[in-house]
Amino acid sequence: MNDATSAAPVSDLHELRVMIRQFCSERDWLRFHTPKNLAMALSVEVAELLEHFQWLPTGADHELDDAAREGIRHEMADVLVYLIQLADHTGVDLRSAVLEKMQLNARKYPVELARGKADKYTTLDAASATSASGDDR
């Protein structure tokens, strides 16, 4: 195996992190970007994203007009920018964190227990035991 295939892939998130760092550095904003401030800003942007869906029956695409889609796209971008910055300032590799979390979720939500269910992992065993006992009646 050569070095090119064994090295960790450079992700789009890395490219975005570099771009965001440069943007903020040019404006001398890095001093304001403490983890606390970034987490708070992230929360605000998520709330702004939610506003676009408030009062819609489901938020499905057919319920949105072009202006709403644009607003949603921009708020999602703001959320991602703050998340990338927070990860950068706290030393979290988002790609690795997602891969790790997906492995944890796969153990918490095994396919045979979770398929088609919105139950929290703590109730999956109980729900399957209840339905299994119901089948024996």
N, C-alpha and C positions, 0 to 999 in steps of 0.2 A: 504494500500500500504506500503510495507516495504522500508527500506532505500536503498536497492540494486536496486529496480525498480524506485525509485523517484530521485535517484542521476543522474547527467549528465553523459553520457557515456564517458569513456576514449577512445579517438580516436587514430587512428594510427598516426595522426599528433602530438599528445602529445608525443608518444613514439619517433618519429623522432626528435622532439624538444629537448628532453632529450639527445638523442644520439649526435646530432649536438652540443649542448652546451658542452658536455663532450669532444668531439673531438677538438673543438676550444679552450677550456680551457686548455687542455693538451699541446697545442702548443702556449699558451699565445697570441692568436689572438683576444680575445674579445675586447681588447683596440682599435683595428683597425675597429671594426664593429659598426661604428656609423650608425644611420639611413640613412644619406646621402650616405655614402660609400656602404652600403648594397643595397640601391635603384639603385645606379650607377652600381654596380656589377650585379644586377638582369637584368638591361637593356642590359648589355654586353652579358650576357648568353642567353637572348632572341634573340639577334642579331646572336649569334653563332648557335642557333637552326634554325633560318631562313636560314642561309647559306646552310643547307642541302636540302632545298626545292627550292632554287634559280634556275631558269632556267628550272625547271621541268614543264610540262604542268599543272598538278594538285597536284602532291605530293602523289597520290594514291599509295597504297602498291605495286602494280605491277610495278611501276616506280622506286622502291628502291631496291638496292642490300643489301646483309647482312652487309657490312661495313657502308652503309648509315643508316640502321636501328639501328646499334649499336651506331653510332654517335648521332643520334636523341635521343635514349634512354638516353645516358650519358648527353646530353645537357638538356634534360627535367629534369633529376635528379638535375643538377646544378641549374636550374631555381627554382625548388621546394625547394632546400636547402636554397637558398638566400631568397626566399619568406617566408619560415618558420622563418629564422633568423630575417628578417625585422619585421615580426609580433611579434616575441618574444621581440625584442628591443623597439617596440612601444606599447606593451600591447594589441595587437589585438588578439582575439580568432578567428582564421580563420574559424573554423567550424561554430561558431555563426554568423560570418560575411557573410559566404556563405548562411546560412539559411535566414538571414535578407535580403540579396540582391536578393535571389530567390523570396521572397515575394514581394519585390518592383518591380522586373521584371514582375511578374505575373500581377500586376496592370497596368504596362506600356504596356504590350503586352498581352492583353486578347486573348484567343484562337480564339474567333469569329472574331477578327480583324487581328490577326497576322498569322494564320495558312497558311503555304505555301508562306509567303512573307518575303523578306529580308529588308523591309522598316524600317527606324528608327521610334521609337514610336511617334515622333512628326509629322510624315506624315501619320500614319495609319488611323486616322479619315478622313483626306482629301482624301486619296486614296479610302476608302470605300464609301465616299460620291460621288466621281467622278464616280466610277463604278456603284453605285446605280442609279445615274442620267442617266448614259448611258443605263441602262436596261429599262428605261421608254421611250426611243425614239421609 
